[in-house]
């Protein structure tokens, strides 16, 4: 009997230190020879995913605006989405990078790849990708026991939203990221997936650029039934549309301000952000004139 106990203990030890391989959001293979213990996050949504997956104690470096959960504020910063402190990164001796692609990221990602440390690219394109990403990050850090139930709960919440808002009448919507210049998002962005979940239709879904600049005239021509914007400093938000009384969104009182931290970050809180978006779209339906 003792021999079996020894064998089982040895097997558990081997399993705990076995190499782990997953596919990142680029479809690239990412392998760690043992569970990652020193992880650097290069995006705020990544930081949220790592903490939710049970890896908060493994995160040794983050970038600016990694402010959730509260414990993330205590993690040393290694730069921003524009510039990284490579010397500080090297000093932290990371064994895994989790990165995000954005306008100025290619040079940064190439910099960290040259360090020879595994790099996982995180960019969920659909809401279902969020719990899936959380699971894979849990595997890479050896925190599966925490990640699995959290991912399962997020999947249940998402399934509940899909069931609740299935077959709702469509609401043509404009999602405003910024006002000067006037940025929006196309149909490939995960925010558009949240809109689709709720029965919303992105009026600029077909534009080829992920985050295109549009004109006021273009918005007026599309005449959305609802307009969404976030509350940010030095940002006009939806109030800029109030003078345009010809817009259906203005006539029907469907100028909505939402929490950008919930909806603009493709981390675990985005499921709650999607629920909030669904509620606003449902409100827009009640504002329709009979």
PyMOL commands that set and color helices and strands:
alter all, ss='L'
color gray80, all
select helices_A, chain A and resi 2-16+44-52+56-58+70-74+86-91+105-113+128-141+144-165+190-197+216-222+237-241+248-251+260-263+270-286
alter helices_A, ss='H'
color red, helices_A
select strands_A, chain A and resi 20-23+29-32+39-41+59-61+96-99+119-121+171-176+178-179+182-183+200-202+226-230+255-258
alter strands_A, ss='S'
color yellow, strands_A
deselect
rebuild
show_as cartoon
